[in-house]
Every structure is written in structure tokens, then in C-alpha cells.
């Protein structure tokens, strides 16, 4: 594959800041191993751009994290360790240049062939950074503005899925202002419509941040308050008792689906700590399901990908409740270390991590060429 000058954007303003640093470290190490020239572009928690020097290490030090957990083989730790000697936040900040939030640093506008977005959550996975890159005319990996926004907003995503005939979990939507103005009426409505147990989630967030499992009516107000700290739109879903299955999707107009994987864990549910604390969750890939179920998961994963007009990559999450398959959600920028579920399911399907990264660069450039062709 040709060698490119690749910008990697990471960090960000969302609650998934640390998860993004792990994805970026793994992507950067792989791009450099493949001979690409990497331009790291960090975004601090307050939206400032952190560029020049070693922004990845600077943000890791600023966040005071050794590194996000969940890196079973130590790949991320090795990647960061290989980039610079450990220094404290004050020393690291002298290696970089900080630019105000809301603009675009010169590095983003000058001489990049393609950008790999390693941001997760709001202000990264929701179409905002994608819109900036569209305005700058820079090719980028992954979904466009519309698909990113739909994939981030769980409530709207499920509306689109239902319109395409995809099976989704029973749910209701509550707005923060509605909840604060009439809590008793909202609680009664949710109890009647959804019942217990249920899950309460911010509509626009990932990595299980702000999510609560609610077993009875008494616990509902606290869960709604917690979700409302993170978003103005809240999603309340019936708690499904079933297996959790995931499928990775890769491509543009002709997407392919990986073999499915199954998430297993010892905790009560798949919360943030279970996802990212080492040894708490396990991915079995390929999942122990029948050939017929495998085909069903793959068909639904591609259907979900196309329903939101996705591009590049996505991970589609399912519940298997008895024999019933339910589409839970689509993640347009899934966790992207070599040991993350997205990459491991492709590895189980015969596509290694480094080749996967190169495929994504190629898909980004292909999509950009097609958009340019349609504009003339």
C-alpha cells in the first residue's frame, strides 16, 4: 500500500477521553510500523487543540492516567512507552503547542493525505469533527456527518432502525426538562410503558458512561438524575435477559461483516468498570452460535450499517434473547486497540490489525474521491 501522511485525532471533550488515548496509541504505533508519516492531533478535555511535540503523552499526563485499562496484551503501554520517556504533565506540556478550541490547527490544513479519527463519544463520534474535516476538504476514516450523528444519538438511531424493519428493544425517550418539571408523571409513564428492571441511559454517550440498571420504581429517580447529568435526552429500555453478541462491519457501499463475537462477564451488567477494568470482560470470537445465527447477525449488522448510511467501519451490538435477535446499537468509532472487540472479530475472520488499519485508510480515500466526483 502507498505510504501516506496521516493525521490521528484523539482525546476530546467527552467522558471517553481516556478510551480515545488507548485507541490512538495503538493506531499510531501501527501506522508508524507500516511506514506512514503520522501527525498526532490531540484535543484536550476543554476543547483546546494540542499539537506539535508529543500530544499523546501530553494528554495522558494531563489526564493523570497511566493508560486506559482493558489493554490485555500491553500493546498500548508499549506504544506510548516507545514514543518518549515518561515525564510529568508540566514537562510534557512544554513539548507541544496549544491552540484555542473551536478552530483548526495548521497541522490539520497542511499536507495531510487522510485523517484517522480516534475520538469516542460527543464532539468526536457525533458528526462534529467530521463536519470540520468536510469543510477542510480532508479525507477521513469512518462515517460521514449524518451517519455519525445518527450513530451517536441512541434514541434517533432506534427510530431509524425501526423504520428499516430492524428488531429493537422496547424503549421510551424522556427529555431532561420534562423529567425535572414533572418527575412524578414521568416516573409513572415509564413504569407503565417499560416496567422493571430497565436501563436508563444518556442518549448521546458511549462506553456505558451515565448508564444505570434500575430494578424497581424507587431507584428510577436517581438513575434519571444521573443520565441527565450527561445529556438532555434520556433513553429508558427494557432490561434484556440474554447473550450479548457483536459484529464488526467494514466497507463503504459494499460492506462486509465479520464473524460475530460474544461478550461474557462476571458482573451484573456490562458497565464502564466491567468494560475497561482488566480481566472483567471477555470476548469469545468467533461466538459459539449456530451457522444460521451467524448469518442472521451478519445480515442484520450490514442492514444496520446501511440504515444510517454508514461508511468505513462500525461495530453493531446485539442481544440474543432465547431465539430472538435484537439490534442494540451501532458504534461508528468503536474502541480501536489491537485487543478491542472490533479488531479481534476481524482477526478471527482472517484480517489482522495492521491490514485492517490500511484497509480503513483506503476506504477513506475511496469515499473522498467519490464525493469529489459527485460534486463536479
N, C-alpha and C positions, 0 to 999 in steps of 0.2 A: 504494500500500500504506500502511496506517496507520503512524504513527511510534511506535516502542517505546523503552522504557528497557532497553538490552541490556547484560548483564554479559558480559565477554570474559575467560575464564580462560586463562592462559598460563604458560610457564616449566616448572615441575615438577621432579620428583626423578629423572627418567630420563636416559639418555645422549643423548636427543634434545632436550635443553633449548634449545639454540640454534636448532634447526629450528622449535621451537614459537614462539620470538620472531619469526621471519620470518613464520610464518602469522598470528600475532596482529597484527603491524604492518599487514599487507595488509588483514585483516578490519576492523580498527578504522578505517583510513582510508576504506574503502568504506562502512561503516556511518555514519560522520560525514558523508560526501558525500551519502548518501541521507536525511539529516536525523534519523537515530536518535540518541538520547542514549546515550552509551557510558560504562559504568562499568568501567574496567580492573581486573582482579583477578589479581595476579601471585603465583606460588608459587616461592620460592627453591629452590635445589638441596637444602637441608636440610629442606624442607617448610614453612618459615615462610611465612605469607601476607604479601604486600607490597601495600599498598593506600593509597589517597589519593595526591594529587600525580600523579606520572607513573611508575607502577610499571614500565612497559615499558622506559623509558630507564634506570631504576634497575637492572633485571636485566641489560640489555645491558651496562651499565658494570661491574656486579659480575662478569659472566662474561668481561669484557675482550675482547669481540668487537666489531668494527666493525659487523658484522652477518653472519648466516649467508650463506655463498656460495650460488650457484645462482639468484640473482635477476637474470636476464639483462637485464631492461629497467630495473633500478634502482628498481622500484616500492617495494620495502621500504625502501631507503635514503631515498627521498623521503618516505615516510610517517613514518619516525622523525625525519628532519630537520625536518619540518614541525610536530612536536609540541613541541619545545623545543630550545634551543641546547645544543650538546654541552658536557657537564660531566663531571668525573671522578667516580669511584664515591663518594668521600666526600661531595662536594657534592650528588650526586643523592640519596643516602640521606636527606638532611635533608628532602626533599620528600615523603617517604612515611611511612606508619605500618607497623610490623612487628608481626604477631600470631603467637602460638605455633603450631606445627604441630599438626594433629590436630583443630582446631576449625573454626569457620566465622566469617569476619569479619562485622561488622554489615552491610556493603555487600551481602553475599550474601543476607541475610534481609530487607532493607528495600526494597520497592518495585520490584523487577525484574520486567519482563514476561516475559523469556526470557534464557537464558544461551547463549552460543556458546562451546563448549569447543574451544580451540585447543591443547590438550595432546597430546603424542605419546608413546607408549611406556607403561611401567608407571606406576601411580599417576595415570593420566590417560585412557588408552585402554583400560584393562582392567576397567572397571566400578566402580572405587573412587570416583572423583569423581561418577560417575553415581548411585551409591548415596547419596552425601551429598545430592545435589540432589533425589533422590526423597524422602528424609526431610524435606528442607526444603520440599517441595511446589512446587519451582520448575521450570517448563518449560525444556528444554534441547535444543539441536541434536544430532541424531545418535542412535546406537544406545543401547538400554537396557542394564541391568546384565548380563543373560545374554549378549546378542549381543556386547557389548564384551569380556566375559571370554573367550568362545569365539574371537573375532577376534584377541585378543592372544596366546593360547596356541596356537602353531602345531601342536603335536602333537595336542591335543584337537580343534582345528579340522579337521585332516585326517581324524580319526576320524569326525567328524560328516559331512564331505563324502563319505567312502566309504559311510557308512550311507545317504546320499541318492543313491548311484549316480554320484557325480561322479568323473571320472578324475583321480587324483593321482599324484605322483611316488613311486616306491618309496623307503621310508624306514624308519628304526628309531629308537627312543627309548631314551636312556640317562640314568640319574639320576646326579648328581654323586657321591653317596655310593657308589653301585655302582662308578663309574669309579675312585674313589680306593681302594676296598677291594680290587678285583680287576682292575687295569689290563690285565694280560696276557690274561685271559679275555675281557674286554670288547673289546679290540682284535681278538682272533681272531674273535669273533662278528660284529663289524661288517665285517671284511674278507670273511668268508664270505657274509654276508647282503646287503651293499650293494656292496662292492668299491670300486675306484678308477678314475677320480677321483670324489670325492664332496665334499659341502659339510657342514661342521659348524656348527651354529647354536645360540645360546641359544633355547629355545622361546618365551620371553616377552621379546621386544625387537624393535625395528624399525630402519629406516634402515641395515641391514647392519652394525650395531654387533655386534662379537664374532663375526662370521662368518669362516670360513677355507675356502679351497679346498684340498683335500688330494689330492695326485697319487699318493702311494704310502704304504705302511704306515709308513715311517719318520717321516712328517710328521704322522701321526694323533695321537700323544700331545700334542704342542704345541697342536694345534687344539682338542682336547677340554679341555685345561687353560685355554685362552683363553675358550672358551664357558662353562666352569664358573665363571669369574670373574664372570659376569653373571647366571647363573641356576642353579637346582638341577636343572632338566630340560633335556636337550640333545637336539637333533634332528639326525640324520645322514641325508642324502639323496643319492641317485644324482645325479651331475652330468649335467644335460641339455644336449645339444648342439643348440640350436635358437634360434629367434627369441623375443624377449620382447615380449609383447603385453599391453596393459592396457585395461580398460573401466571407465568411471565409471558408478555407479548412483545414482539419485535417486528418493526416494519413501518411502512407508510401506507400506501393504498392497498398493498397485498400483505397484510400482517400474518405472522406465524405465531403459533402458541407453543410454549414448552410443555414438557411433561409436567403434570401437577405435583406439588409438594404438600405435605401435611404438617401443620404446626401442632406440636404437643407441649404441654407444660404441666407443672405440678400445682400451680396456684389456682385460685378460684376462677379467674378470668385473665385475658391477655392484656394486662395493664402495662404502663410505661416501665415499671420496675422489672416486670417479667420479660418484656421485650429486650431490654438493654443491660440487665444485670447478667453477668457471665454465668452460664450453666442453668439458667432458669427456664429457657425455652429451647426447643429442639425442632429442627426442620428435617423431616424424612422426605428425601427426594430420590427417586420418584415415590409418590404417595402410594400406600397399599390399597388401591381401589381397582375395580374391575376394568377391563378394556372398554366396556360400554360407558362406564362412568368417566373414564379418562377422555373419551371422545366428547361426552356431554360437557365436561368442564372446559375443554379446549374450544368447542363451538361457542359456548356462552362467553368465554373470555374474549374471543375475537368479535362477537356481537357487541359486547360492552365497549370495546375499543372503538369500533366503528360508530356506535351510537353517539359518542361525544366527539366524533371526528378527530380522534387522537392520531399522533404521529410519533415515530421513533421508538419509544418504549412505554410500557406500563405494566404494573402488576395488578391483577384482578383477584380479589379475595372473595371466597365463597363460604357458605355454611352447607354441610351435608346433614340434614335433619331426617334420620331414617333413610328413606329413598328419595327424599325431596331435596333438590339442589336450589339454593337461594343465592343470588348475587348480593354480596355485602357492599363492596365499594371498589372503585378503581383508583389506583395511585399513579399519577403521571410522572412523578420523580421518586421512585422507591429508593430505599436505602441502597447504597451502591458500593459497599466494600466488596472485596473478593469473597467474603464469607456471608454476605447478605443473601436473603432468600432469592431475590431476583437473579443474581448471578449464579447461585448454586443450582437453581432449577434449569438454567441454560447449560450449566456444566453437566448435569445429569442427562441433558438432551443432546450432548455432544459438542457444545460450543463453549470453549474456555473463556476466562475473564478477559485476557488481553485481546483476543479476537473479537469478543463482544464489544469492547470499547472502540475498536477500529470500525466495526460494523455500524455503530451508532454515529461516528463521525461521517461515514459515507452516506448514511440516511439523512443526516442534517444537510449535507451539501446537495444531495439529490432533491430534497424538498425545496431548498432555497432556489435551485435552478428552475424548478417547475413553477414556482411562484413568480420568478422574474419573467419566464416565458409567457405566462398568462397576463402580465402587466403591459405587454407591448402589442 
